[in-house]
C-alpha cells in the first residue's frame, strides 16, 4: 500500500464534486479527484446535455407541424442522424472526458482513475494507493439506473438513459417504463421523431410528484400527440425474442421493438466504506448539516444527500462545501425553494411545496391559478400554448411556499416564482409589480391576484 498525503480527496467527479474540487484547488489546496467513470458525471454524457439536444430537435419538429394552422404549410421529414451526430461530436466528444479533465488539471486537481473506498476518517483507498486527506473527504458518488424486480427483465437488452443517448437509429416502436421526468421527456422525443410510443407507469398518473393539474395537462398533450399512456398498470414480465420485446401486464401483452426503463435511480453507496466513518450504508441517503458536513472531515454533495437529483443542487452544495473547507463565511444550505423543470413541450416547472405537501405541513393554504392559454400571450401563441400556473400560498404569512409553471416557457417563468418563494416576497408586493405585456410571465399577475 502506497500512502499519499494530500489536503482534500473528492470521491466522485460529477457536477458538484467537480465544482468543489476546482474551487479548492484554485484556492491552493492539494486536491485529488477520484473517478471510476467519466469525469463530469452523468449530466454531460448521459443526462442533461444530450437529452436536451434530443428535446431541442424534437421541439423543432413539433413547432414545424404547427405551421399549417398558423402560417401556411411545411413538410417535415425527421432525421435522427443529425441528432445522433450532434450528441456524439458536440455534446460528449465521443464520450470522452478530456475537456473536463483538462479544466480540473489546469486548476491543480490530480485525477485518479478507479474505484475509491473510504477507510476511516480522512482516508480513501483506490487499489493499492491510500490517500490521507488532512482537510477531509468530499463524497459525490451519485446514482445509477434503478434495477426493477420484473421477471425476465434482467435477461433482455433494454435501454436505460445510458444506452438511449447513443442510439443511431430509431425503433419503429418503443415502450417506456416510468412516467417521471426522464421517461416523459424521451417518450415525447421519440414520438415526435416517428416511433410509436407506449408509456407504462405504475402510479396513477405521469409526473406523480408534480401537481395533479400538471400531470393531467401533460397526459392530455401526450395523448393528442399519439402517445399511448397506461397509468396504474402492473408489469408482470418482460421477454425478448431477438427481434423485439413482449411486456406482459395485468391488461394484456404489449409488443414493441425496443424498451426504455426510466423508473428511478439507486444511490451508489454499496461498497463505499461508509461504515468505516460511522455512517450507516443501508440508510438510503447520506445525511448532512447546513454546511454539507456528514461527520469529522467528511462532506457530501449531490443525489446521495436526498435533496433532489439535480445538477444545480449539486453545484450549489459544492459551493457550500468549498467555503466550509476553506473556513469562509457565506450562505448555508436552504432547500425551501428547490426548483425543477421537466423539459417536455410544454415544460413543467415547479418550486417549493406542492399544495398537498403544504397542507400536510399544517400550513393555512390558499391556492391561486391561471390558465396560460387564456392569457394574452397564450391567445396570440395559440398552437402549443397549453399551460397553467398554480401558486401555493401560506395565507397566515402572506407569502408563496410553492408554485408550478407549465407552458412553452414554463422553466423560464419559474425563475420569477422561485425568487418569490426563496425570498418570501409578500403577495401584496408581487401584486404591485409591473408584468411586461404580452409575455407568458404576465399570467403570474393573474394567479397572484386570485390569491388576494
Beta strands, then each sheet from edge to edge (+ up, - down):
strand 1: 2-11
strand 2: 31-35
strand 3: 110-113
strand 4: 116-118
strand 5: 123-126
strand 6: 129-139
strand 7: 143-145
strand 8: 173-177
strand 9: 196-201
strand 10: 228-231
strand 11: 235-240
strand 12: 245-249
strand 13: 252-256
strand 14: 258-261
strand 15: 265-267
strand 16: 293-295
strand 17: 298-300
strand 18: 339-342
strand 19: 347-352
strand 20: 365-371
strand 21: 388-394
strand 22: 399-407
sheet 1: 3+ 2+ 1+ 6+ 5- 4+
sheet 2: 3+ 2+ 1+ 6+ 17+ 16-
sheet 3: 7+ 15-
sheet 4: 10+ 9+ 8+ 14+
sheet 5: 11+ 12- 13+
sheet 6: 18+ 19- 22+ 21- 20+
end
